[in-house]
Amino acid sequence: MLPKGCKTFLMELFAGAATLSYMAVHMGFSISSPVDVIYDNRYDLLQKANRDKIDRMIEEDDPFLLSMSPVCGPWSSWQNVSMSKSEELYNKIMADRQSWYPVLKWLAGVVRKRIEKGREIVLENPWPSLLWKLRFMEDLYTEPLIHPVTGGPVELCRLDQCMYGLEGESGLPHQKPTGMLLSS
């Protein structure tokens, strides 16, 4: 049973292959359409009009759980190494970061609104990602932001994907440290 107002159990932003949506449907849960630019250019979140449209979709469906896995490329710690290779590459990476900054700021606002409404969120990015160091992202897990239903704070947790069976091409466990911003 979903809380009053929720039309769906799950909505994925930056869904990629929409694996969570697939699993939820096979478990009998209702889902909102997964959102990713690979499905439709109307989901290009670099465009403010598209973010506004997604805001309306979230408001309309009021999913119990909102899953977000924004692009990690511009925020990757490897970019710091790449930036030192040439001024041209430095400028490109900084331009990418600048173009994605409003999207991440918007995501932080979405997280706040969902928590204030008593809904659940999960936001994923690599553990060493600079995304976690952006002030408006840090504020989400250092203030603390308290979930009104559970009474618990939003937390940034580290998990190593080898603990969940991730293996490299060699068949050996692959650590892949990942950050998960969780509401419960």
N, CA, C and O atoms as a DFTB+ gen file, in Angstrom:
736 C
 N C O
     1  1       0.837      -1.179       0.000
     2  2       0.000       0.000       0.000
     3  2       0.880       1.240       0.000
     4  3       1.847       1.340       0.755
     5  1       0.528       2.165      -0.850
     6  2       1.272       3.416      -0.941
     7  2       0.658       4.463      -0.024
     8  3      -0.547       4.438       0.227
     9  1       1.478       5.384       0.478
    10  2       0.932       6.474       1.287
    11  2      -0.077       7.293       0.476
    12  3      -0.027       7.315      -0.754
    13  1      -0.978       7.956       1.173
    14  2      -1.999       8.769       0.521
    15  2      -1.347       9.779      -0.420
    16  3      -0.413      10.485      -0.040
    17  1      -1.843       9.835      -1.634
    18  2      -1.344      10.765      -2.633
    19  2      -0.388      10.147      -3.637
    20  3      -0.289      10.625      -4.767
    21  1       0.314       9.103      -3.250
    22  2       1.275       8.464      -4.172
    23  2       0.538       7.674      -5.240
    24  3      -0.240       6.775      -4.923
    25  1       0.775       8.000      -6.489
    26  2       0.182       7.233      -7.579
    27  2       1.080       6.071      -7.982
    28  3       0.609       5.071      -8.524
    29  1       2.395       6.209      -7.711
    30  2       3.330       5.156      -8.090
    31  2       4.303       4.889      -6.948
    32  3       4.487       5.713      -6.052
    33  1       4.913       3.725      -7.010
    34  2       5.927       3.362      -6.024
    35  2       7.274       4.000      -6.354
    36  3       7.979       4.456      -5.454
    37  1       7.642       4.036      -7.659
    38  2       8.992       4.421      -8.050
    39  2       9.004       5.294      -9.291
    40  3       8.231       5.096     -10.228
    41  1       9.912       6.274      -9.268
    42  2      10.278       7.017     -10.475
    43  2      11.801       7.097     -10.491
    44  3      12.424       7.474      -9.498
    45  1      12.395       6.734     -11.636
    46  2      13.847       6.822     -11.817
    47  2      14.188       8.020     -12.692
    48  3      13.651       8.170     -13.789
    49  1      15.092       8.880     -12.195
    50  2      15.673       9.946     -13.002
    51  2      17.085       9.519     -13.364
    52  3      17.785       8.935     -12.536
    53  1      17.513       9.800     -14.585
    54  2      18.790       9.295     -15.104
    55  2      18.718       7.769     -15.065
    56  3      19.607       7.104     -14.533
    57  1      17.666       7.240     -15.626
    58  2      17.331       5.827     -15.472
    59  2      18.259       4.870     -16.194
    60  3      18.392       3.720     -15.776
    61  1      18.904       5.307     -17.264
    62  2      19.723       4.367     -18.030
    63  2      18.880       3.194     -18.493
    64  3      17.862       3.392     -19.157
    65  1      19.279       1.988     -18.160
    66  2      18.541       0.787     -18.558
    67  2      17.276       0.567     -17.733
    68  3      16.555      -0.404     -17.960
    69  1      17.003       1.442     -16.793
    70  2      15.797       1.374     -15.955
    71  2      15.682       0.044     -15.216
    72  3      14.601      -0.540     -15.138
    73  1      16.785      -0.421     -14.685
    74  2      16.819      -1.699     -13.978
    75  2      15.927      -1.695     -12.744
    76  3      15.232      -2.678     -12.483
    77  1      15.935      -0.603     -11.979
    78  2      15.064      -0.548     -10.794
    79  2      13.593      -0.597     -11.197
    80  3      12.790      -1.282     -10.563
    81  1      13.252       0.127     -12.244
    82  2      11.863       0.105     -12.726
    83  2      11.465      -1.300     -13.154
    84  3      10.369      -1.766     -12.842
    85  1      12.354      -1.966     -13.862
    86  2      12.111      -3.341     -14.307
    87  2      11.849      -4.247     -13.107
    88  3      10.890      -5.018     -13.093
    89  1      12.715      -4.142     -12.101
    90  2      12.562      -4.979     -10.905
    91  2      11.262      -4.666     -10.176
    92  3      10.562      -5.574      -9.729
    93  1      10.936      -3.364     -10.055
    94  2       9.712      -2.969      -9.341
    95  2       8.468      -3.520     -10.029
    96  3       7.562      -4.029      -9.369
    97  1       8.426      -3.419     -11.357
    98  2       7.274      -3.936     -12.104
    99  2       7.130      -5.436     -11.891
   100  3       6.021      -5.934     -11.693
   101  1       8.251      -6.161     -11.932
   102  2       8.205      -7.615     -11.747
   103  2       7.874      -8.020     -10.317
   104  3       7.538      -9.175     -10.057
   105  1       7.967      -7.079      -9.400
   106  2       7.564      -7.354      -8.018
   107  2       6.127      -6.894      -7.763
   108  3       5.617      -7.018      -6.650
   109  1       5.477      -6.361      -8.808
   110  2       4.081      -5.971      -8.699
   111  2       3.847      -4.525      -8.303
   112  3       2.716      -4.144      -8.001
   113  1       4.900      -3.708      -8.300
   114  2       4.746      -2.297      -7.938
   115  2       4.423      -1.456      -9.168
   116  3       4.832      -1.784     -10.282
   117  1       3.690      -0.373      -8.956
   118  2       3.427       0.565     -10.042
   119  2       4.603       1.541     -10.126
   120  3       5.203       1.908      -9.115
   121  1       4.914       1.948     -11.354
   122  2       6.040       2.862     -11.547
   123  2       5.617       4.023     -12.439
   124  3       4.656       3.931     -13.204
   125  1       6.351       5.102     -12.320
   126  2       6.249       6.210     -13.266
   127  2       7.178       5.900     -14.430
   128  3       8.085       5.078     -14.298
   129  1       6.965       6.539     -15.548
   130  2       7.861       6.342     -16.690
   131  2       9.278       6.713     -16.283
   132  3       9.498       7.782     -15.713
   133  1      10.247       5.835     -16.570
   134  2      11.635       6.181     -16.284
   135  2      12.059       7.393     -17.116
   136  3      11.644       7.543     -18.265
   137  1      12.877       8.244     -16.531
   138  2      13.299       9.484     -17.181
   139  2      14.782       9.404     -17.514
   140  3      15.623       9.253     -16.627
   141  1      15.094       9.509     -18.809
   142  2      16.485       9.565     -19.244
   143  2      16.509      10.100     -20.666
   144  3      15.637       9.776     -21.473
   145  1      17.492      10.907     -20.968
   146  2      17.611      11.490     -22.299
   147  2      17.764      10.402     -23.369
   148  3      17.458      10.650     -24.536
   149  1      18.231       9.204     -22.997
   150  2      18.356       8.140     -24.000
   151  2      16.998       7.685     -24.515
   152  3      16.916       7.094     -25.592
   153  1      15.929       7.950     -23.764
   154  2      14.583       7.577     -24.205
   155  2      13.936       8.668     -25.045
   156  3      13.166       8.390     -25.964
   157  1      14.264       9.928     -24.712
   158  2      13.551      11.031     -25.335
   159  2      14.314      12.328     -25.042
   160  3      14.665      12.591     -23.892
   161  1      14.569      13.130     -26.063
   162  2      15.270      14.401     -25.857
   163  2      14.503      15.368     -24.966
   164  3      15.072      16.326     -24.442
   165  1      13.199      15.111     -24.795
   166  2      12.424      15.957     -23.881
   167  2      12.851      15.732     -22.435
   168  3      12.420      16.462     -21.542
   169  1      13.685      14.738     -22.199
   170  2      14.204      14.472     -20.863
   171  2      15.625      15.012     -20.677
   172  3      16.291      14.672     -19.699
   173  1      16.090      15.845     -21.604
   174  2      17.411      16.458     -21.476
   175  2      17.336      17.488     -20.342
   176  3      16.819      18.591     -20.521
   177  1      17.854      17.110     -19.189
   178  2      17.707      17.948     -18.001
   179  2      18.634      19.152     -17.991
   180  3      18.568      19.968     -17.071
   181  1      19.498      19.282     -18.994
   182  2      20.295      20.493     -19.117
   183  2      19.409      21.677     -19.502
   184  3      19.797      22.834     -19.338
   185  1      18.204      21.372     -20.019
   186  2      17.248      22.413     -20.396
   187  2      16.276      22.670     -19.248
   188  3      15.602      21.750     -18.782
   189  1      16.205      23.923     -18.791
   190  2      15.347      24.264     -17.658
   191  2      13.881      23.898     -17.919
   192  3      13.190      23.423     -17.017
   193  1      13.411      24.119     -19.146
   194  2      12.021      23.784     -19.469
   195  2      11.754      22.299     -19.232
   196  3      10.666      21.931     -18.788
   197  1      12.723      21.453     -19.519
   198  2      12.560      20.017     -19.290
   199  2      12.573      19.692     -17.801
   200  3      11.837      18.813     -17.354
   201  1      13.404      20.395     -17.024
   202  2      13.388      20.189     -15.567
   203  2      12.034      20.594     -14.988
   204  3      11.505      19.934     -14.093
   205  1      11.489      21.678     -15.508
   206  2      10.162      22.117     -15.060
   207  2       9.108      21.058     -15.391
   208  3       8.208      20.801     -14.591
   209  1       9.223      20.454     -16.556
   210  2       8.288      19.396     -16.964
   211  2       8.410      18.191     -16.025
   212  3       7.403      17.618     -15.611
   213  1       9.651      17.810     -15.692
   214  2       9.868      16.682     -14.776
   215  2       9.324      17.026     -13.394
   216  3       8.758      16.161     -12.725
   217  1       9.485      18.264     -12.959
   218  2       8.890      18.695     -11.678
   219  2       7.383      18.422     -11.676
   220  3       6.831      17.913     -10.700
   221  1       6.736      18.770     -12.779
   222  2       5.283      18.547     -12.870
   223  2       4.950      17.053     -12.863
   224  3       3.963      16.633     -12.259
   225  1       5.785      16.253     -13.541
   226  2       5.571      14.797     -13.541
   227  2       5.706      14.232     -12.124
   228  3       4.908      13.393     -11.706
   229  1       6.710      14.694     -11.398
   230  2       6.915      14.231     -10.019
   231  2       5.728      14.646      -9.160
   232  3       5.222      13.853      -8.365
   233  1       5.294      15.873      -9.319
   234  2       4.152      16.371      -8.544
   235  2       2.886      15.571      -8.861
   236  3       2.123      15.225      -7.958
   237  1       2.668      15.280     -10.144
   238  2       1.471      14.556     -10.583
   239  2       1.474      13.105     -10.089
   240  3       0.486      12.637      -9.523
   241  1       2.585      12.397     -10.304
   242  2       2.655      10.981      -9.922
   243  2       2.923      10.796      -8.430
   244  3       2.515       9.793      -7.844
   245  1       3.599      11.750      -7.823
   246  2       3.958      11.692      -6.409
   247  2       4.509      10.315      -6.030
   248  3       3.961       9.645      -5.154
   249  1       5.613       9.887      -6.703
   250  2       6.152       8.556      -6.411
   251  2       6.630       8.446      -4.961
   252  3       7.177       9.395      -4.399
   253  1       6.414       7.289      -4.381
   254  2       6.881       7.043      -3.013
   255  2       8.407       7.121      -2.949
   256  3       8.964       7.683      -2.006
   257  1       9.076       6.557      -3.948
   258  2      10.534       6.523      -3.994
   259  2      11.017       7.174      -5.278
   260  3      10.588       6.805      -6.371
   261  1      11.908       8.138      -5.141
   262  2      12.532       8.778      -6.292
   263  2      13.999       8.386      -6.298
   264  3      14.732       8.672      -5.352
   265  1      14.421       7.730      -7.371
   266  2      15.805       7.279      -7.525
   267  2      16.491       8.170      -8.555
   268  3      15.964       8.390      -9.645
   269  1      17.672       8.681      -8.202
   270  2      18.408       9.594      -9.073
   271  2      19.862       9.145      -9.174
   272  3      20.525       8.927      -8.159
   273  1      20.348       9.010     -10.396
   274  2      21.748       8.650     -10.636
   275  2      22.317       9.589     -11.685
   276  3      22.502       9.199     -12.838
   277  1      22.598      10.837     -11.286
   278  2      23.069      11.810     -12.278
   279  2      24.419      11.429     -12.871
   280  3      25.178      10.650     -12.293
   281  1      24.694      11.996     -14.032
   282  2      25.962      11.724     -14.712
   283  2      27.119      12.025     -13.776
   284  3      27.088      12.999     -13.024
   285  1      28.130      11.186     -13.829
   286  2      29.281      11.389     -12.941
   287  2      30.488      11.942     -13.674
   288  3      31.434      12.402     -13.035
   289  1      30.479      11.910     -15.008
   290  2      31.631      12.333     -15.788
   291  2      32.254      13.655     -15.370
   292  3      33.442      13.683     -15.048
   293  1      31.498      14.760     -15.361
   294  2      32.108      16.046     -15.023
   295  2      32.636      16.123     -13.583
   296  3      33.496      16.950     -13.281
   297  1      32.129      15.275     -12.711
   298  2      32.464      15.354     -11.288
   299  2      33.457      14.276     -10.866
   300  3      33.876      14.221      -9.710
   301  1      33.824      13.429     -11.808
   302  2      34.735      12.320     -11.526
   303  2      36.096      12.826     -11.060
   304  3      36.600      13.832     -11.558
   305  1      36.682      12.118     -10.101
   306  2      38.011      12.493      -9.624
   307  2      39.056      12.341     -10.733
   308  3      40.106      12.982     -10.691
   309  1      38.767      11.494     -11.721
   310  2      39.688      11.353     -12.851
   311  2      39.762      12.628     -13.675
   312  3      40.766      12.880     -14.341
   313  1      38.723      13.422     -13.634
   314  2      38.734      14.678     -14.391
   315  2      39.826      15.615     -13.891
   316  3      40.368      16.407     -14.662
   317  1      40.149      15.528     -12.606
   318  2      41.218      16.369     -12.074
   319  2      42.548      16.026     -12.730
   320  3      43.362      16.911     -12.993
   321  1      42.767      14.746     -12.994
   322  2      43.981      14.324     -13.698
   323  2      43.926      14.816     -15.143
   324  3      44.904      15.355     -15.660
   325  1      42.777      14.628     -15.787
   326  2      42.620      15.040     -17.181
   327  2      42.807      16.546     -17.349
   328  3      43.375      17.001     -18.342
   329  1      42.327      17.314     -16.373
   330  2      42.404      18.775     -16.460
   331  2      43.846      19.274     -16.507
   332  3      44.122      20.347     -17.043
   333  1      44.750      18.500     -15.949
   334  2      46.153      18.932     -15.922
   335  2      46.873      18.661     -17.240
   336  3      48.014      19.086     -17.421
   337  1      46.222      17.964     -18.152
   338  2      46.880      17.585     -19.411
   339  2      46.967      18.730     -20.414
   340  3      47.958      18.855     -21.134
   341  1      45.929      19.566     -20.460
   342  2      45.962      20.695     -21.400
   343  2      44.943      21.747     -20.977
   344  3      43.966      21.455     -20.288
   345  1      45.199      22.966     -21.405
   346  2      44.274      24.057     -21.101
   347  2      42.931      23.830     -21.804
   348  3      41.873      24.152     -21.263
   349  1      42.992      23.267     -23.022
   350  2      41.768      22.991     -23.772
   351  2      40.888      21.986     -23.027
   352  3      39.677      22.181     -22.914
   353  1      41.493      20.919     -22.522
   354  2      40.745      19.911     -21.767
   355  2      40.231      20.492     -20.449
   356  3      39.106      20.210     -20.034
   357  1      41.050      21.289     -19.807
   358  2      40.624      21.965     -18.572
   359  2      39.363      22.793     -18.840
   360  3      38.383      22.697     -18.102
   361  1      39.395      23.602     -19.895
   362  2      38.256      24.469     -20.225
   363  2      37.014      23.651     -20.575
   364  3      35.901      24.037     -20.218
   365  1      37.192      22.526     -21.270
   366  2      36.049      21.677     -21.626
   367  2      35.405      21.085     -20.375
   368  3      34.181      21.101     -20.239
   369  1      36.218      20.567     -19.470
   370  2      35.689      19.955     -18.238
   371  2      34.992      21.012     -17.387
   372  3      33.921      20.763     -16.835
   373  1      35.599      22.186     -17.283
   374  2      34.968      23.252     -16.500
   375  2      33.641      23.692     -17.135
   376  3      32.686      23.998     -16.421
   377  1      33.579      23.723     -18.461
   378  2      32.323      24.067     -19.150
   379  2      31.268      22.996     -18.896
   380  3      30.099      23.319     -18.684
   381  1      31.672      21.713     -18.915
   382  2      30.734      20.622     -18.614
   383  2      30.191      20.781     -17.197
   384  3      28.987      20.663     -16.970
   385  1      31.077      21.046     -16.254
   386  2      30.637      21.228     -14.866
   387  2      29.668      22.393     -14.750
   388  3      28.653      22.306     -14.059
   389  1      29.991      23.478     -15.432
   390  2      29.129      24.651     -15.371
   391  2      27.745      24.361     -15.956
   392  3      26.741      24.844     -15.434
   393  1      27.685      23.579     -17.033
   394  2      26.385      23.272     -17.642
   395  2      25.558      22.330     -16.763
   396  3      24.329      22.409     -16.760
   397  1      26.225      21.434     -16.013
   398  2      25.509      20.492     -15.157
   399  2      25.179      21.065     -13.772
   400  3      24.315      20.532     -13.075
   401  1      25.849      22.129     -13.374
   402  2      25.639      22.711     -12.046
   403  2      24.163      23.027     -11.772
   404  3      23.663      22.655     -10.710
   405  1      23.441      23.703     -12.689
   406  2      22.012      23.976     -12.419
   407  2      21.170      22.704     -12.268
   408  3      20.200      22.686     -11.511
   409  1      21.542      21.646     -12.986
   410  2      20.803      20.387     -12.881
   411  2      20.981      19.801     -11.489
   412  3      20.013      19.357     -10.872
   413  1      22.211      19.796     -10.995
   414  2      22.468      19.248      -9.662
   415  2      21.827      20.102      -8.581
   416  3      21.319      19.579      -7.589
   417  1      21.849      21.402      -8.768
   418  2      21.181      22.291      -7.801
   419  2      19.674      22.006      -7.792
   420  3      19.041      21.984      -6.736
   421  1      19.113      21.788      -8.986
   422  2      17.699      21.420      -9.099
   423  2      17.433      20.095      -8.374
   424  3      16.447      19.969      -7.648
   425  1      18.324      19.101      -8.577
   426  2      18.157      17.809      -7.909
   427  2      18.148      17.964      -6.389
   428  3      17.348      17.327      -5.703
   429  1      19.031      18.802      -5.867
   430  2      19.057      19.036      -4.421
   431  2      17.719      19.604      -3.956
   432  3      17.226      19.234      -2.891
   433  1      17.128      20.502      -4.748
   434  2      15.811      21.041      -4.417
   435  2      14.732      19.976      -4.476
   436  3      13.834      19.955      -3.635
   437  1      14.811      19.088      -5.463
   438  2      13.853      17.980      -5.580
   439  2      13.958      17.081      -4.350
   440  3      12.941      16.673      -3.790
   441  1      15.184      16.773      -3.930
   442  2      15.386      15.937      -2.737
   443  2      14.704      16.588      -1.541
   444  3      13.970      15.921      -0.811
   445  1      14.934      17.871      -1.333
   446  2      14.314      18.575      -0.197
   447  2      12.782      18.488      -0.243
   448  3      12.137      18.186       0.762
   449  1      12.215      18.757      -1.422
   450  2      10.750      18.721      -1.553
   451  2      10.195      17.329      -1.265
   452  3       9.168      17.195      -0.599
   453  1      10.869      16.295      -1.762
   454  2      10.383      14.929      -1.546
   455  2      10.459      14.565      -0.061
   456  3       9.536      13.952       0.476
   457  1      11.544      14.937       0.592
   458  2      11.682      14.641       2.024
   459  2      10.614      15.400       2.810
   460  3       9.952      14.821       3.671
   461  1      10.443      16.681       2.522
   462  2       9.426      17.477       3.231
   463  2       8.036      16.876       3.069
   464  3       7.187      17.027       3.947
   465  1       7.802      16.196       1.950
   466  2       6.496      15.572       1.701
   467  2       6.392      14.189       2.343
   468  3       5.340      13.552       2.286
   469  1       7.491      13.724       2.958
   470  2       7.464      12.415       3.605
   471  2       7.719      11.261       2.666
   472  3       7.360      10.123       2.966
   473  1       8.338      11.542       1.526
   474  2       8.641      10.503       0.551
   475  2      10.093      10.062       0.698
   476  3      10.868      10.674       1.434
   477  1      10.447       9.002      -0.005
   478  2      11.792       8.437       0.079
   479  2      12.608       8.810      -1.159
   480  3      12.070       8.953      -2.257
   481  1      13.921       8.965      -0.957
   482  2      14.822       9.266      -2.067
   483  2      16.081       8.413      -1.963
   484  3      16.479       7.979      -0.881
   485  1      16.685       8.190      -3.109
   486  2      18.042       7.635      -3.171
   487  2      18.732       8.352      -4.324
   488  3      18.221       8.398      -5.443
   489  1      19.902       8.908      -4.030
   490  2      20.698       9.578      -5.039
   491  2      22.067       8.924      -5.029
   492  3      22.712       8.838      -3.984
   493  1      22.511       8.461      -6.192
   494  2      23.742       7.663      -6.297
   495  2      24.763       8.363      -7.169
   496  3      24.424       8.965      -8.187
   497  1      26.023       8.276      -6.756
   498  2      27.158       8.757      -7.539
   499  2      28.402       8.113      -6.955
   500  3      28.384       7.695      -5.797
   501  1      29.481       8.020      -7.718
   502  2      30.687       7.424      -7.156
   503  2      31.115       8.132      -5.865
   504  3      30.938       9.341      -5.722
   505  1      31.672       7.375      -4.942
   506  2      32.080       7.931      -3.655
   507  2      33.073       9.084      -3.805
   508  3      32.924      10.093      -3.114
   509  1      34.084       8.978      -4.681
   510  2      35.035      10.087      -4.784
   511  2      34.536      11.261      -5.638
   512  3      35.286      12.212      -5.858
   513  1      33.301      11.216      -6.119
   514  2      32.752      12.257      -6.978
   515  2      32.759      13.619      -6.285
   516  3      32.454      13.724      -5.097
   517  1      33.110      14.654      -7.038
   518  2      33.054      16.018      -6.511
   519  2      31.618      16.473      -6.274
   520  3      31.393      17.468      -5.585
   521  1      30.651      15.763      -6.832
   522  2      29.243      16.084      -6.602
   523  2      28.952      16.177      -5.102
   524  3      28.212      17.059      -4.666
   525  1      29.532      15.273      -4.318
   526  2      29.277      15.242      -2.874
   527  2      29.892      16.428      -2.154
   528  3      29.556      16.701      -1.002
   529  1      30.804      17.144      -2.835
   530  2      31.489      18.287      -2.225
   531  2      30.829      19.624      -2.567
   532  3      31.211      20.657      -2.019
   533  1      29.847      19.614      -3.463
   534  2      29.139      20.848      -3.781
   535  2      28.349      21.282      -2.550
   536  3      27.680      20.460      -1.924
   537  1      28.419      22.550      -2.201
   538  2      27.818      23.051      -0.949
   539  2      26.349      22.646      -0.819
   540  3      25.940      22.182       0.245
   541  1      25.542      22.809      -1.880
   542  2      24.118      22.496      -1.772
   543  2      23.877      21.004      -1.626
   544  3      22.837      20.606      -1.101
   545  1      24.803      20.165      -2.073
   546  2      24.685      18.722      -1.833
   547  2      25.118      18.396      -0.399
   548  3      24.451      17.633       0.300
   549  1      26.236      18.980       0.030
   550  2      26.695      18.758       1.409
   551  2      25.613      19.153       2.414
   552  3      25.418      18.475       3.422
   553  1      24.914      20.252       2.132
   554  2      23.867      20.719       3.043
   555  2      22.773      19.668       3.257
   556  3      22.150      19.627       4.318
   557  1      22.542      18.823       2.254
   558  2      21.506      17.795       2.374
   559  2      21.823      16.776       3.462
   560  3      20.910      16.241       4.091
   561  1      23.104      16.503       3.693
   562  2      23.464      15.475       4.670
   563  2      24.238      16.006       5.875
   564  3      24.627      15.229       6.747
   565  1      24.463      17.309       5.933
   566  2      25.150      17.847       7.109
   567  2      24.265      18.742       7.961
   568  3      24.654      19.076       9.080
   569  1      23.097      19.144       7.485
   570  2      22.256      20.108       8.221
   571  2      21.712      19.604       9.552
   572  3      21.867      20.399      10.479
   573  1      21.150      18.536       9.826
   574  2      20.672      17.455       8.964
   575  2      19.242      17.706       8.472
   576  3      18.478      18.455       9.080
   577  1      18.915      17.074       7.382
   578  2      17.572      17.107       6.814
   579  2      16.833      15.905       7.394
   580  3      17.205      14.761       7.132
   581  1      15.793      16.158       8.174
   582  2      15.081      15.102       8.899
   583  2      13.820      14.689       8.149
   584  3      13.029      15.537       7.736
   585  1      13.639      13.397       7.979
   586  2      12.446      12.845       7.331
   587  2      11.281      12.951       8.317
   588  3      11.387      12.448       9.436
   589  1      10.171      13.592       7.932
   590  2       9.069      13.813       8.873
   591  2       8.325      12.545       9.306
   592  3       7.679      12.543      10.354
   593  1       8.404      11.486       8.528
   594  2       7.690      10.252       8.871
   595  2       8.567       9.343       9.734
   596  3       8.124       8.845      10.769
   597  1       9.813       9.129       9.302
   598  2      10.694       8.207      10.021
   599  2      11.431       8.882      11.170
   600  3      11.867       8.220      12.112
   601  1      11.569      10.204      11.088
   602  2      12.322      10.933      12.112
   603  2      13.821      10.800      11.950
   604  3      14.584      11.337      12.754
   605  1      14.252      10.087      10.913
   606  2      15.673       9.898      10.674
   607  2      16.231      10.943       9.720
   608  3      15.493      11.535       8.932
   609  1      17.550      11.167       9.798
   610  2      18.166      12.142       8.898
   611  2      18.470      11.544       7.529
   612  3      18.618      10.331       7.382
   613  1      18.558      12.413       6.543
   614  2      19.084      12.010       5.253
   615  2      20.577      11.761       5.470
   616  3      21.262      12.574       6.091
   617  1      21.077      10.637       4.957
   618  2      22.474      10.272       5.187
   619  2      23.182       9.982       3.881
   620  3      22.592       9.464       2.933
   621  1      24.476      10.331       3.851
   622  2      25.335       9.928       2.752
   623  2      26.112       8.714       3.226
   624  3      26.881       8.789       4.185
   625  1      25.907       7.595       2.548
   626  2      26.544       6.339       2.943
   627  2      27.486       5.875       1.838
   628  3      27.231       6.086       0.653
   629  1      28.569       5.244       2.248
   630  2      29.488       4.639       1.289
   631  2      29.211       3.136       1.261
   632  3      29.073       2.491       2.300
   633  1      29.133       2.604       0.055
   634  2      29.083       1.156      -0.087
   635  2      30.055       0.758      -1.175
   636  3      30.234       1.473      -2.161
   637  1      30.671      -0.371      -0.989
   638  2      31.574      -0.911      -1.997
   639  2      30.816      -1.994      -2.741
   640  3      30.316      -2.939      -2.131
   641  1      30.730      -1.862      -4.048
   642  2      29.868      -2.740      -4.827
   643  2      30.334      -4.191      -4.850
   644  3      29.562      -5.078      -5.216
   645  1      31.580      -4.450      -4.465
   646  2      32.041      -5.841      -4.373
   647  2      31.237      -6.585      -3.302
   648  3      31.081      -7.804      -3.371
   649  1      30.728      -5.841      -2.313
   650  2      29.919      -6.457      -1.253
   651  2      28.586      -6.971      -1.790
   652  3      27.897      -7.760      -1.142
   653  1      28.240      -6.506      -2.988
   654  2      26.967      -6.884      -3.598
   655  2      27.177      -7.693      -4.870
   656  3      26.276      -7.822      -5.699
   657  1      28.406      -8.245      -5.010
   658  2      28.668      -9.174      -6.097
   659  2      29.325      -8.606      -7.342
   660  3      29.497      -9.331      -8.321
   661  1      29.700      -7.321      -7.337
   662  2      30.326      -6.757      -8.530
   663  2      31.699      -7.388      -8.750
   664  3      32.532      -7.451      -7.846
   665  1      31.902      -7.846      -9.966
   666  2      33.182      -8.443     -10.346
   667  2      33.737      -7.716     -11.557
   668  3      32.990      -7.224     -12.403
   669  1      35.061      -7.657     -11.626
   670  2      35.730      -7.092     -12.783
   671  2      35.786      -8.113     -13.904
   672  3      35.284      -9.228     -13.766
   673  1      36.397      -7.729     -15.013
   674  2      36.509      -8.628     -16.158
   675  2      37.263      -9.904     -15.809
   676  3      37.053     -10.945     -16.431
   677  1      38.147      -9.822     -14.807
   678  2      38.942     -10.988     -14.405
   679  2      38.129     -11.994     -13.594
   680  3      38.576     -13.114     -13.351
   681  1      36.933     -11.584     -13.179
   682  2      36.118     -12.447     -12.326
   683  2      36.374     -12.219     -10.847
   684  3      35.716     -12.819      -9.996
   685  1      37.329     -11.351     -10.542
   686  2      37.624     -11.019      -9.146
   687  2      36.720      -9.885      -8.680
   688  3      36.245      -9.092      -9.493
   689  1      36.481      -9.807      -7.371
   690  2      35.651      -8.712      -6.860
   691  2      36.212      -7.342      -7.268
   692  3      37.423      -7.122      -7.268
   693  1      35.299      -6.435      -7.614
   694  2      35.671      -5.071      -7.993
   695  2      35.078      -4.135      -6.944
   696  3      33.863      -4.111      -6.748
   697  1      35.930      -3.368      -6.272
   698  2      35.483      -2.566      -5.127
   699  2      34.455      -1.503      -5.515
   700  3      33.376      -1.475      -4.923
   701  1      34.731      -0.654      -6.453
   702  2      33.871       0.449      -6.926
   703  2      33.123       1.132      -5.778
   704  3      31.928       0.900      -5.595
   705  1      33.823       1.980      -4.996
   706  2      33.153       2.694      -3.906
   707  2      32.083       3.649      -4.456
   708  3      32.332       4.417      -5.385
   709  1      30.918       3.583      -3.873
   710  2      29.763       4.337      -4.341
   711  2      29.131       5.086      -3.183
   712  3      29.000       4.554      -2.081
   713  1      28.739       6.330      -3.444
   714  2      28.018       7.129      -2.458
   715  2      26.530       7.033      -2.712
   716  3      26.073       7.125      -3.852
   717  1      25.779       6.848      -1.642
   718  2      24.317       6.788      -1.739
   719  2      23.743       7.761      -0.729
   720  3      23.946       7.608       0.475
   721  1      23.027       8.763      -1.218
   722  2      22.301       9.669      -0.353
   723  2      20.941       9.022      -0.133
   724  3      20.189       8.803      -1.084
   725  1      20.628       8.717       1.119
   726  2      19.436       7.924       1.442
   727  2      18.565       8.620       2.472
   728  3      19.059       9.266       3.396
   729  1      17.258       8.474       2.293
   730  2      16.327       9.057       3.250
   731  2      15.945       8.059       4.344
   732  3      15.381       8.460       5.363
   733  1      16.234       6.790       4.161
   734  2      15.980       5.803       5.216
   735  2      16.760       4.546       4.906
   736  3      16.696       3.577       5.663
